[in-house]
Amino acid sequence: MSVLRLGTRRSALATTQSSWVADRLRALGHDVELVEVTTEGDRDRTTPLARLGGTGVFVSALRAALAEGRVDLAVHSLKDLPTAPDESTTVAAVPTREDPRDALVARDGLTLGELPAGATVGTGSPRRRAQLEALGLGLVVTPLRGNVDTRLRQVSQGRLDAVVLAAAGLRRLGRIDEATELLDPLQMLPAPGQGALAVEVRAGDAATAAAVAALDDADTRACTTAERVLLAELEAGCSAPVGALAEVVEGLESPELSLRAVVTTPDGTADLRRSLVGDPGDPGALGRRLARLLLDDGAADLMTGAEPPAASPTDPTTPLPTTDPIATEHAP
């Protein structure tokens, strides 16, 4: 095969992720060349991502480069990839997932519970903002954009008390030691697909797809498929206040796929948490079932900022509200 041209954004994290994929393809005997592609999200670093169209703004330029034949494959953070299918590209591999959790980087080594009321916490994610507000800690959540280094400097230079960002990014950059706490998913569920990469190729390019397919991890693909199908069924974009995490767990007779999710109001004043267990061989079905459960319980109203309708205790078909962190259909 000729040299594989791998399209990448030029940020340190994007280049690190792309280089990780390139090194694994080289270990399989392929020649790989990195090709820098600038996206709208890279050019405009001041406008909030939600106003630019969500994190999908980092994807469109890479997909265009693929469709036009300027590159042969592209690497994305899977949480940034829109759930709507793209006819010009296909996801040929979802490699083994890195840590999916969110990480806190705070002044003086503080954890989230140790931050005083009124402490300023930076994040550009509506999901993180809503879940931080829902904790009721009296934090002042501040909009924040920029690459990892830019965000961390806000803390080291005293402009903010803390920032929240993906643990996976810190690990890939070798900076995980700067995290003062890795946030338990019971406190903050990550974005669907967080911590995983997606390797896209041009639709119809069977040779490149076959080369890249060797990097695919079945468990990671199953987990992230369940999470992203849930997001799509909720008709929520990748900037919506929705968190989800799936894991392959040991069942009584065989492995099972456990999926939990949270939907919040944008201001974090109300949230809805549910979970289900299903077949790892059909992750899409699990994602759709949990999405329907959330919608039946009022998720659509929550995402628009309205309180969900109260469940009627006299109707045995209506799930009762729960104050538990996770409400399960059956025990895993």
C-alpha positions in Angstrom: 0.0 0.0 0.0 1.1 3.6 -0.7 1.7 6.1 2.1 -1.4 6.6 4.3 -2.0 10.3 4.7 -3.5 10.9 8.2 -5.4 14.1 8.6 -5.0 15.8 12.0 -5.8 19.1 13.7 -2.6 20.9 14.8 -3.3 21.1 18.6 -1.0 19.2 20.8 -3.7 16.8 21.9 -5.0 16.2 18.4 -1.4 15.6 17.1 -0.7 13.3 20.0 -3.8 11.2 19.4 -3.1 11.1 15.6 0.5 10.1 16.3 -0.7 7.3 18.6 -2.8 5.9 15.8 0.0 6.4 13.2 2.5 4.5 15.4 0.2 1.5 15.7 -0.4 1.5 11.9 3.4 1.7 11.4 3.9 -1.2 13.7 1.6 -3.2 11.4 3.9 -2.4 8.5 2.2 0.7 7.0 3.9 4.0 6.0 1.9 6.9 7.6 2.3 10.7 7.0 0.6 13.3 9.2 -1.2 16.1 7.3 -2.4 19.2 9.3 -5.9 20.3 8.7 -7.3 23.5 10.3 -10.9 23.5 11.4 -13.4 26.3 12.2 -13.1 25.4 15.9 -9.4 26.0 15.7 -9.7 29.3 13.9 -12.3 30.8 16.3 -11.2 30.3 19.9 -13.5 32.9 21.5 -17.0 32.0 20.4 -18.6 29.3 22.6 -18.7 26.0 20.9 -22.5 25.7 21.3 -22.9 28.9 19.1 -20.4 27.5 16.5 -22.5 24.4 16.2 -21.1 22.2 18.9 -17.9 20.2 19.0 -18.8 18.9 15.5 -17.0 22.1 14.2 -13.7 20.2 14.8 -14.9 17.4 12.5 -16.2 19.0 9.3 -12.9 20.2 7.9 -11.3 16.7 8.5 -14.3 15.1 6.8 -14.0 17.5 3.9 -10.3 16.6 3.5 -11.2 13.0 3.4 -14.0 13.4 0.8 -11.8 15.5 -1.4 -9.0 13.0 -1.3 -6.5 15.2 0.4 -6.1 12.7 3.3 -6.8 8.9 3.6 -7.9 8.8 7.2 -8.6 11.1 10.1 -8.6 10.7 13.8 -11.3 12.3 16.0 -12.1 12.4 19.7 -15.2 10.2 19.5 -17.2 12.5 21.8 -16.8 15.3 19.1 -18.2 13.2 16.3 -21.8 14.0 15.4 -24.2 11.0 15.8 -25.8 11.6 12.4 -24.2 9.4 9.7 -22.0 11.0 7.1 -22.3 9.5 3.6 -18.8 10.4 2.5 -17.0 8.7 5.4 -17.1 5.6 7.6 -15.7 4.9 11.1 -13.2 2.0 10.3 -11.9 1.6 13.8 -12.6 2.6 17.4 -9.4 1.7 19.3 -9.2 0.7 22.9 -10.6 3.4 25.1 -8.6 5.6 27.4 -9.9 6.7 30.8 -13.5 8.1 30.2 -13.8 10.1 33.4 -13.6 13.9 33.8 -10.7 15.3 35.8 -10.5 18.3 38.1 -7.4 20.4 38.2 -7.6 22.8 41.1 -5.3 25.2 42.9 -3.5 24.0 46.0 -4.3 20.4 45.2 -8.0 20.7 46.2 -10.6 18.2 45.4 -14.1 19.2 44.2 -15.6 18.8 47.7 -12.8 20.9 49.2 -13.4 23.9 46.9 -15.0 26.7 48.9 -18.4 28.1 47.9 -17.8 30.9 45.4 -14.8 29.2 43.9 -14.5 29.7 40.1 -14.5 26.5 37.9 -13.9 26.8 34.2 -15.4 24.5 31.6 -16.7 25.0 28.0 -19.0 22.0 28.3 -22.8 22.5 28.9 -22.8 18.9 30.3 -20.1 19.6 32.8 -21.6 22.9 33.8 -25.0 21.4 34.4 -23.6 18.5 36.5 -21.4 20.8 38.5 -24.4 23.1 39.2 -26.5 20.0 40.2 -24.1 19.1 43.0 -25.1 22.3 44.9 -21.6 23.2 46.0 -22.0 26.9 45.4 -19.4 27.0 42.7 -19.2 29.7 40.1 -19.0 27.9 36.8 -17.2 30.0 34.2 -17.2 29.5 30.4 -13.8 28.5 29.1 -12.4 27.5 25.8 -8.9 26.8 24.5 -6.5 23.9 24.3 -5.4 21.9 27.3 -2.4 24.0 28.1 -4.4 27.2 27.8 -7.0 25.9 30.2 -4.5 24.6 32.8 -2.8 28.0 32.8 -6.0 29.6 34.0 -5.4 27.7 37.3 -1.6 28.0 37.5 -1.8 31.7 36.9 -4.6 32.2 39.4 -7.4 33.3 37.1 -9.5 30.4 38.1 -9.7 28.2 41.1 -10.1 25.0 39.0 -10.9 23.6 35.6 -12.7 20.4 34.6 -11.5 18.5 31.4 -11.2 15.0 30.1 -8.9 12.7 32.0 -8.0 11.0 28.7 -6.5 14.1 27.2 -4.3 14.6 30.3 -3.2 11.0 30.1 -2.4 11.2 26.4 -0.4 14.3 27.0 1.5 12.9 30.0 0.0 15.4 32.3 -2.4 13.3 34.4 -0.3 14.1 37.5 -1.7 17.6 37.4 -5.2 16.4 38.1 -6.2 16.9 41.7 -9.2 14.5 41.4 -10.6 12.1 38.9 -14.3 12.6 39.2 -16.4 9.4 39.9 -19.1 8.9 37.3 -21.6 8.8 40.2 -20.8 12.5 40.5 -20.3 13.4 36.9 -21.1 11.1 34.0 -18.8 11.7 31.0 -19.9 12.7 27.5 -21.0 9.8 25.3 -17.8 8.4 23.6 -15.4 10.4 25.9 -12.0 8.8 26.1 -12.3 7.0 22.9 -11.0 7.8 19.4 -12.7 7.3 16.0 -10.6 6.6 12.9 -12.6 7.6 9.8 -11.8 6.7 6.2 -13.4 7.7 2.9 -16.5 5.8 2.1 -15.6 3.1 -0.5 -11.9 3.0 0.3 -11.8 -0.7 1.1 -8.0 -0.9 1.2 -7.6 1.8 3.9 -10.5 0.6 5.8 -9.0 -2.9 6.0 -5.6 -1.5 7.2 -7.3 0.6 9.9 -9.7 -2.2 11.0 -6.9 -4.0 12.8 -7.0 -1.2 15.4 -10.7 -1.8 16.3 -11.5 -2.9 19.9 -14.8 -4.8 20.1 -15.6 -3.8 23.7 -14.9 -0.1 23.1 -17.0 -0.1 20.0 -19.9 -1.8 21.8 -19.8 0.6 24.7 -19.5 3.8 22.7 -22.1 2.6 20.2 -24.6 2.2 23.1 -23.7 5.7 24.4 -24.0 7.4 21.0 -27.2 5.6 19.9 -28.7 6.9 23.2 -27.6 10.4 22.4 -29.0 10.2 18.9 -32.3 8.8 20.1 -32.6 11.7 22.5 -32.1 13.9 19.5 -29.4 15.7 21.5 -26.2 17.0 20.0 -22.7 16.4 21.4 -23.0 19.7 23.3 -26.2 18.8 25.0 -26.4 18.3 28.9 -26.3 14.5 28.5 -23.8 12.2 30.1 -23.6 8.4 29.4 -21.2 5.6 30.2 -21.4 2.0 29.1 -19.2 -0.9 30.5 -18.9 -4.5 29.7 -19.5 -6.4 33.0 -19.6 -10.0 34.1 -23.2 -11.3 34.1 -24.5 -14.4 35.8 -24.0 -16.5 32.7 -22.1 -14.3 30.2 -20.8 -10.8 29.8 -23.4 -8.0 29.8 -23.4 -4.4 28.7 -24.3 -1.9 31.4 -25.4 1.6 30.3 -26.1 4.5 32.6 -27.1 8.0 31.6 -28.0 11.4 33.0 -30.1 14.2 31.4 -30.1 17.6 33.1 -31.6 21.0 32.7 -29.1 23.4 31.3 -28.8 25.1 34.7 -28.5 21.9 36.6 -31.6 22.5 38.7 -33.0 19.1 37.9 -31.7 15.9 36.5 -32.8 12.4 35.5 -30.6 9.4 35.9 -31.4 5.9 34.6 -29.5 2.7 33.7 -30.2 -0.6 31.9 -28.3 -3.8 31.1 -28.3 -5.5 27.7 -26.5 -7.7 25.2 -23.0 -6.6 24.2 -23.8 -8.0 20.8 -26.6 -5.5 20.2 -25.4 -2.2 21.8 -27.7 -0.1 19.7 -30.8 -1.8 21.1 -29.6 -1.0 24.6 -29.0 2.6 23.7 -32.5 2.9 22.2 -34.2 1.3 25.2 -32.5 3.6 27.7 -33.3 6.6 25.6 -37.0 5.6 25.4 -37.0 5.2 29.2 -35.5 8.6 29.7 -37.9 10.2 27.2 -40.9 8.5 28.9 -39.7 10.0 32.2 -39.4 13.6 30.8 -35.9 13.9 29.4 -37.1 16.1 26.5 -38.5 18.7 28.9 -35.3 18.7 31.0 -33.1 19.4 28.0 -35.2 22.5 27.2 -35.0 23.7 30.8 -38.5 22.6 31.9 -39.3 20.3 34.8 -40.3 16.8 33.8 -43.9 15.6 34.5 -44.2 13.8 37.8 -44.7 10.1 37.6 -48.0 8.8 38.9 -47.6 6.3 41.7 -51.0 4.8 40.8 -49.9 3.9 37.3 -47.9 0.6 37.5 -46.4 1.2 34.0 -44.8 4.5 34.9 -41.4 4.3 36.5 -41.3 6.0 39.9 -38.9 8.9 40.5 -35.7 7.9 42.3 -33.2 9.8 44.4 -30.7 7.0 44.0 -27.6 7.8 41.9 -28.5 5.0 39.5 -32.0 3.6 38.9 -31.8 0.2 37.3 -34.3 -1.9 35.4 -32.8 -5.1 36.9 -29.7 -5.9 38.9 -26.5 -6.2 36.8 
